């Protein structure tokens, strides 16, 4: 599995999971054995297509001609994800909780190795805020950079506060917060609503939230501070 310091293509490097944390987590978890082979195959297919899409986005030959290929890969990922959701996996609630925590603890965090197209980029997966604060304190390579232009916010930017991290410390003004969230219901809404602190951070930085559904307008974000990629799908590629 990918661990801290491993390269991800020519331009990115993994910050997390740490090798020791990864070993302890995997060895101590028996819940991985509950995942059937068909599900593992689907997960590998999804990750392979996402990896190919990212490579196309950051290729030196990237252009608008690449967009149809990227969209085709992402559409196939959506089909596979629906297949995953419909698969017959019998697991009790305790296993579901363990598997969720396992996934978050070993969630892959990565950044650009060097200035990438004049921008610093940070992708955080579903990592918790405490792990991000650990990364911020580390001084060994690869360090958590500052002055980020593009940040993928952890765990859909949701109201689960243990995922929150104060990105004002490392994001530049007029940056982009990428938040894949399909169930925005308003400030102080349900557990899938965007966390108020992220909305305040965006206001403070005069940044933009790049969101995946049009309900974002009702969260209290100023219209000038968000982009709905379901309405403007090509905007995501323009940002990258």
ZINOR-V534151 format. One record per backbone hydrogen bond with DSSP energy under -0.5 kcal/mol. CO is the residue of the C=O (numbers start at 1). NH is the residue of the N-H. E is the energy in kcal/mol with one decimal. If there is no record, write none. Layout:
co=CO nh=NH e=E
co=CO nh=NH e=E
This chain:
co=3 nh=6 e=-2.3
co=6 nh=14 e=-2.8
co=7 nh=9 e=-0.5
co=8 nh=12 e=-1.1
co=11 nh=113 e=-3.2
co=12 nh=8 e=-3.1
co=13 nh=111 e=-2.1
co=14 nh=5 e=-3.1
co=16 nh=109 e=-2.0
co=17 nh=4 e=-2.8
co=18 nh=22 e=-2.8
co=19 nh=23 e=-2.3
co=20 nh=24 e=-2.3
co=21 nh=25 e=-2.5
co=22 nh=26 e=-2.5
co=23 nh=27 e=-2.3
co=24 nh=28 e=-1.9
co=25 nh=29 e=-0.6
co=26 nh=29 e=-0.8
co=28 nh=30 e=-0.6
co=30 nh=33 e=-1.4
co=31 nh=34 e=-2.0
co=32 nh=35 e=-1.6
co=34 nh=36 e=-0.6
co=36 nh=39 e=-0.5
co=36 nh=40 e=-1.8
co=37 nh=41 e=-2.4
co=38 nh=42 e=-2.0
co=39 nh=43 e=-2.4
co=40 nh=44 e=-2.3
co=41 nh=45 e=-2.4
co=42 nh=46 e=-2.7
co=43 nh=47 e=-2.5
co=44 nh=48 e=-2.4
co=45 nh=49 e=-2.2
co=46 nh=50 e=-2.4
co=47 nh=51 e=-2.4
co=48 nh=52 e=-2.1
co=49 nh=53 e=-2.5
co=50 nh=54 e=-2.6
co=51 nh=55 e=-2.2
co=52 nh=56 e=-2.1
co=53 nh=57 e=-2.2
co=54 nh=58 e=-2.1
co=56 nh=59 e=-0.7
co=59 nh=62 e=-1.7
co=63 nh=66 e=-2.1
co=64 nh=67 e=-0.9
co=66 nh=70 e=-2.2
co=67 nh=71 e=-2.8
co=68 nh=72 e=-2.1
co=69 nh=73 e=-2.1
co=70 nh=74 e=-2.3
co=71 nh=75 e=-2.4
co=72 nh=76 e=-2.0
co=73 nh=77 e=-1.9
co=74 nh=78 e=-1.9
co=75 nh=79 e=-1.8
co=76 nh=80 e=-2.4
co=77 nh=81 e=-2.6
co=78 nh=82 e=-2.2
co=79 nh=83 e=-2.0
co=80 nh=84 e=-2.3
co=81 nh=85 e=-2.5
co=82 nh=86 e=-1.6
co=83 nh=87 e=-0.6
co=84 nh=87 e=-1.1
co=87 nh=89 e=-1.6
co=88 nh=90 e=-0.6
co=89 nh=91 e=-0.8
co=92 nh=96 e=-2.0
co=93 nh=97 e=-2.1
co=94 nh=98 e=-2.2
co=95 nh=99 e=-2.9
co=96 nh=100 e=-2.2
co=97 nh=101 e=-2.3
co=98 nh=102 e=-2.5
co=99 nh=103 e=-2.5
co=100 nh=104 e=-2.1
co=101 nh=105 e=-2.5
co=102 nh=106 e=-1.6
co=104 nh=107 e=-1.1
co=109 nh=15 e=-3.6
co=109 nh=16 e=-1.5
co=110 nh=123 e=-2.9
co=111 nh=13 e=-2.8
co=115 nh=117 e=-0.7
co=116 nh=119 e=-1.6
co=119 nh=116 e=-2.3
co=120 nh=149 e=-2.1
co=120 nh=150 e=-1.9
co=121 nh=112 e=-1.2
co=122 nh=152 e=-3.0
co=123 nh=110 e=-2.1
co=124 nh=127 e=-1.9
co=125 nh=155 e=-1.5
co=128 nh=132 e=-1.7
co=129 nh=133 e=-2.2
co=130 nh=134 e=-1.8
co=131 nh=135 e=-2.3
co=132 nh=136 e=-2.1
co=133 nh=137 e=-1.3
co=134 nh=138 e=-1.0
co=135 nh=138 e=-0.6
co=135 nh=144 e=-0.6
co=143 nh=145 e=-0.7
co=148 nh=172 e=-2.3
co=149 nh=176 e=-3.0
co=150 nh=122 e=-2.5
co=151 nh=153 e=-0.8
co=151 nh=178 e=-3.1
co=152 nh=124 e=-0.9
co=153 nh=156 e=-0.6
co=154 nh=157 e=-2.3
co=155 nh=158 e=-1.7
co=157 nh=195 e=-3.1
co=159 nh=161 e=-1.4
co=160 nh=163 e=-2.3
co=161 nh=164 e=-1.4
co=162 nh=129 e=-2.5
co=162 nh=130 e=-0.6
co=165 nh=167 e=-1.5
co=166 nh=169 e=-1.5
co=167 nh=170 e=-1.3
co=167 nh=171 e=-2.6
co=170 nh=148 e=-3.0
co=172 nh=175 e=-0.9
co=175 nh=208 e=-2.2
co=176 nh=151 e=-2.6
co=176 nh=178 e=-0.6
co=177 nh=179 e=-0.6
co=177 nh=210 e=-2.9
co=178 nh=153 e=-2.2
co=179 nh=181 e=-1.3
co=179 nh=212 e=-0.8
co=183 nh=185 e=-0.5
co=186 nh=189 e=-1.6
co=190 nh=193 e=-2.3
co=191 nh=159 e=-1.0
co=193 nh=159 e=-0.6
co=195 nh=198 e=-1.0
co=195 nh=199 e=-1.4
co=196 nh=200 e=-2.5
co=197 nh=201 e=-2.4
co=198 nh=202 e=-2.4
co=199 nh=203 e=-2.0
co=200 nh=204 e=-2.6
co=201 nh=205 e=-2.4
co=202 nh=206 e=-0.8
co=202 nh=207 e=-2.2
co=203 nh=206 e=-0.7
co=205 nh=174 e=-2.6
co=208 nh=177 e=-3.1
co=208 nh=210 e=-0.5
co=209 nh=211 e=-0.8
co=209 nh=227 e=-3.1
co=210 nh=179 e=-2.5
co=211 nh=229 e=-3.0
co=213 nh=216 e=-1.3
co=214 nh=217 e=-1.5
co=215 nh=218 e=-2.1
co=216 nh=219 e=-2.1
co=216 nh=221 e=-0.6
co=217 nh=220 e=-0.7
co=222 nh=225 e=-2.7
co=223 nh=226 e=-1.1
co=225 nh=209 e=-2.7
co=227 nh=211 e=-2.9
co=227 nh=229 e=-0.8
co=228 nh=231 e=-1.0
co=228 nh=232 e=-1.8
co=232 nh=235 e=-1.7
co=233 nh=236 e=-0.6
co=233 nh=237 e=-0.5
co=234 nh=238 e=-1.7
co=235 nh=239 e=-2.1
co=236 nh=240 e=-2.1
